[in-house]
Amino acid sequence: MNMKNILSATLLVAGLFTAQTAAAEVRFFQDAGRADGKVAMSFTIKADGSVSDARITRSSGNAATDSAAIEWMQHQTMQPVFVNGEAKDFRIVKEIKFAA
C-alpha cells in the first residue's frame, strides 16, 4: 500500500465521517443532559461499517457524559474505508463538541 492510497483513504474517511455523524451528534448530545464540553474518542471503523473499540482519549470532565459518548459511538454504522477497492478496518480519533 503506498502513501498516496493511505492519504486518499484518510481524507475520504474524514470527510465522510464528518458529514455522516453531524446530525447524530446533535441528537445525542441534546439527549445527554444538555451537557457542555467536548470529548475526544478513538475507535475503529470495521470493513463492514460497524464501530468497535471506542475509547476516550480526552475526557469531557464528566464520567457519565464520557460513558454515554462511548455507548453512542459503539452503536453507529459508518461508511467503511476502501483501499484499492477493498473495504479495510480503519482506526480514527475524533473530537466531538457539544453545547447546551
N, C-alpha and C positions, 0 to 999 in steps of 0.2 A: 504494500500500500504506500503510495507516495504522498509527499506533503501537500500537493495540490488537492488530492482527493480528500485528505483529512481536513484541510482548511475549508473546502467546499461543503463537506458534511457538517462541520461545526457551525458555519454561518447559516446553513439551511435550517438546522435544528433550532438555533437561537431565534430565528425569525418565526418559524412555525410555533415554537413553544410560547413565545410572547403573545401571538395572536390567539392561540388556542386556549390559553389559560386566563386571559384578561377578564372575561365575563364571569368565569367560575370563581376567580379570586374575589371579585366584588361580592358575589352571593355568599361565599364562605365567610368572609370577614364581617359582613353585615350580621350574620347569624352567630358570630363568635363573641358575643357580649359587647359589641361596639368598642372593641379594644383599639388602642393607638399603638403604632410601632412598626417594626419590621423584623423579619426573621430570615436568615439565610439557611438554605437547605441544600444538601447534596442528595442525589437519587439517580437511579439507573432507569433509563427508558429501554425496555426489552425489545427484542426484534418483533414481538407480537403486539407492541404498543402499550403493554402493561407497565406499571411503575413498581419498582421494588427497591428495597434497601434505602428508604428515605431516612435521612438523619439531619439533625440540626447542626449546622456549622457555626452559627452565631445566633444566640438566643434573643428573643424579644424582651427578655427580662421577666416574663410571666410563664411559669411552668404549664399552666392549663392551656394557654394560647399555643405554646410550642407543641404540646401533645396533640391538640386539635389540628394544627397545621400538618403534622406528620400523618395523622389519621386521614385527613382530607386528601393529601398528596398520594397516599397509597391506593386510593380509590379512583384516581384519574386514569384515563386512557389517552395516550399521546400518539402522535404520528411518529413511527419509528424512523431511525436514520438509515439511509440507504447509501452504500458504498459500492460502486461498480454494479449497481442494480440489485444488490443483495442487502436485505434488512440486517442490521447489526445492533447489538446492545451498545448503549452509549451512556456514559456517566456525565452528569452535568451538575453545576452549582447554580442556584437561582436565589436571588434576594426577592422576597415578597413583601411589599409595603401595604399597610392598611391604616385606615383612619376612621375615627368615629364620626 
